[in-house]
């Protein structure tokens, strides 16, 4: 009989969410592999010791905390110190920009959010057998933005901010509404090139209220116009780009919107806006 592949699934660090790790463990078991799950908040030495004791073929790490580089570096060091070399596959919230650095460090494979379970299984099989990794699905590079849609400033007093901007720009506010889906009041100043300046004021939005408490009136996010927002989000997720929204949701002016995690855009919150393009005058 062919020996079964033994996989150790670990959840290192202080992250307390293990639903994804359990789903992966179940998929590997369904594929006929033996899975050892270390449980939540496993230490790096404990994971390395379990890998030695259980004589595993592959170590799978689920990391959502953002500490993937330091965790992987420490685990690789622990394994070398114990005189063993076990392929490591990492999944979770791993920005696409960090994939190559992890591979150069010695990680065998990196799987982003929304990776198909079949791809996870085939990747683990390839690492266990020493065969070439399966070719990842091709994804369109980048965000196919048609233009800058708007820049948004979060403000405490919308009326006072509108009055100030009207005086500075010498023109009246173009549009104003309450966006129930986001619990904000929004106002727009439109420019001839199609871009806008948005003012957002929280009315029950805890995240924006916290932002104002910490930073006061300040630039909150940038927004890019795209077509077929759900397809764009699927392609970004397949590349491991961190998302706050997996599908589009209602936004101002009847548009559908979605936000990327700030880590995906160098620390700046980026919004995608889907709207029908209107011909330029």
N, C-alpha and C positions, 0 to 999 in steps of 0.2 A: 504493500500500500504506500502511496505517495505521502510523505510527511506533511502535516498541516502547517501552514505559515502561522507563526506566533507573533502577535502584535501587542505592544504596550501602548495604551492611550493615556496620556497624562494631561492634567490641568494645572500647570504650575502658576505660582504667583497668587495674588489676592483676589483675582477675578472670581466671582461667585456664580457665574452662569455656565451651566454644563449641559444644556439641552442639546447643543450642536455636537458636543463630544459623545453624548449618549446615542444620538442618531447615527453618527459615524461608526461607533462600536457595534451597533445593531446591524448596520449594513455589512461590516466586515465579517461578523458571525454568520449572517445569512449567506455570505459568499464562501463559507466553509473554513474560515480562519479561526484560530483560538485568540481571544482578546483578553488581556489583563488590563483592567481600568483602575488607575491609582486613586480616583476620587478627587474632590475639590481641594484646591490649595496645597497641592503636593510640592514638597521642596525639591530642588534640583538634585541634591545628594540622594534623596529617597527614590527619585525616578531612576537615577543611574544604578543604585543598588538593586532595585527591582528588575531592571533590565538584565543585570548579571545573574541574579538568582533565578529568574524565569527563563533565561537563555532565549531571549526574543530575537526575532529576525529583523524587525522594524520597530522604531519608536515614533509614535504619532503625537504631536503636541497641538493642543487647541489653545490659542492665545487671543484674548480680546482686549487685554490691558494696554497694548501699545509697547510693551517691554520685550518684544520678540527678539530684538538683536542681542540684548544682554542675556536673556534667558538661554538662547541657543548657544551663545559663546560659552557660557558657564557649563551647560550640559556637555558640550563637546569636550571641554577641558576635564570634566569629571570622568567621562568615559575613557579618555586617554590616560588619565591617572590610574584607572583600574585596569588598564591594559586591554581594552576591548574597543572594537569599532563597529557600531551599529548604525545603519542608515536612518536618518531622521527626516520625517515629513512634517511640515508645519502648516496649519490651517487656522482660519479665524479672520480677524480684522487686520490684514497685512497690506499696507499701501503698496501699489504696484511699483513705486519707486524704490522700495526696499527689497524686492524679490532678488535682484541680482546680487546685492550685498550679502544676503543670507546664503545664496548658492556659493559664492566665493568663500564664505566662511566655512563651508563644509556641509551645509544642509542639502539633503538629497533632492527634495522637491518642496515647492511652495504652492499651496492651493488657496485660492481666494474665496470670498463669500459666494454662495450660490453655485459652487462647483458641483456638477452632477455626481451623484453617489457612484455611478459606474466608473467615472474618471478617478475617484478616490480609490476604489477597489483595484483598478488596473494599475494605478501608480504604486500602490503598496505591493502588489504582486511583482511588478518590475523591480522595485528596490530590493525585495527579498531574494529574488533570483539573480540579481546582477544584470538583468537585461536592460536594453535602452528604454527610457521612459516613453510612454505614449505621447504622441504629438498633441499638444494642447489645441483646442478649437481656435481657429483664427478669428480674431475680433478686429473690427475697424478701429484704427488708432485714433485717439483723441476724441474731442467733442465736436461734432459737425455743427458748430454754431453759425448762424447766418449773420448775426450782428450782436453788439452790446444792446441789451434791452433796457436796463436801468441800473443806477446805483442807488442804494437805499440808506437813508440816515434815520436812526432810531431817536425819537424825541419824546420828552416828557409832556410838553404842552403843544399840541398840534396847531391850535389856532395862532398862538404866538409865533410858532415856527413858519407857518404859512405867510403871516404878515411880513416877517423878516425876509423870506425868500422873494416874495412879490416885490418888495422894495429894492432888493439887491438886483434882481433880474429885470425889473421893469415890466413884468407881465403877470397876469392873473393865473391862479392855479387852474389846471386844465380838467382835473377829475378828482373827485373825492368820494369815498365810500367806506362802509364798515364791512370787513371781511370776516364773516362769522366763523368760517372754517379755521381761521388762524387767530381769532380773537384780537384783531387789531383794527384801528382806524388808519386808513391810508389816503394819501393825497399825492397827485402826480403833477409835475411840471414837464411839459413835452418840448422837445427841441426839433428843429427842421430835419435833422438827419434821422429821425425816428427813435432816438434814445430818449430816456426820461430820467428825471430825478424824482425819487419816491421818498416821502416822509412817512414813517410808520410809528404809531403810538399805541402801546399795549392797552387793551381793555379786557383784562382777564388772562393775558398771555404771560405765564409765570417766567418763561425763559427771557422774554424781552424786559420784563420788570427787573429781573436780576441783572441783566446787561446794563440797564440804566443806573441801577444802584452802584454798580462797579465802575462804570466808565462815563456816566452822564451822556448827554447828547453826543453821538458819534456815528461815524460811518459803520454800518452794520453788515452789509453784504453787497456783492456785485451779482448781476443777473445777465445770463446769456440767452438769446432767443434760439430755439431749436425746433426742428420738426419731428413728429413722432417721438414724444418724450419717453414713452415706455420702452421703445426699442433702444434708445440711447442709454437708458438706465440699465437695461439688460446687458448691453455690450460693456459698459463700465464695470458692472458687477462681475462679469466673466473675467475681466482683467485684474480683479482684486481691488478696484477703487472703492474706498470707504464711502458709503452712502448713508444719509439720514432718512431718505425716502426711497423705497424700492419701486414704487409706481407714482405716477403723477397724481396730484390732489388739487382741489379747487383753490384758486388764488384770486387776486384782484383783477378787475376788468373782465371777469369771466374766463380768464386763462387757466390752463392747468400748469402747475408748478411742482418742482421737487428740489430738494437741497442736498448737496454733497457735504460730507463731513469736512470741517476745516483742514484736517490733516491731508486731504486729497488735493488741496490747492495752496499749499505752503502756509497754512494758518489763516487764510481768508475764507469766510463762508461764501460759497458760490451757489447761486440759485439758477435752475434751468426753467425757462418759460416757453410753453408751447402755445402758439397763437397763429392764426391764419395770416400769412403775409399779405399786406395791402400794397398795391402798386404805388411807387413814389410819384408825387405830383410833378 
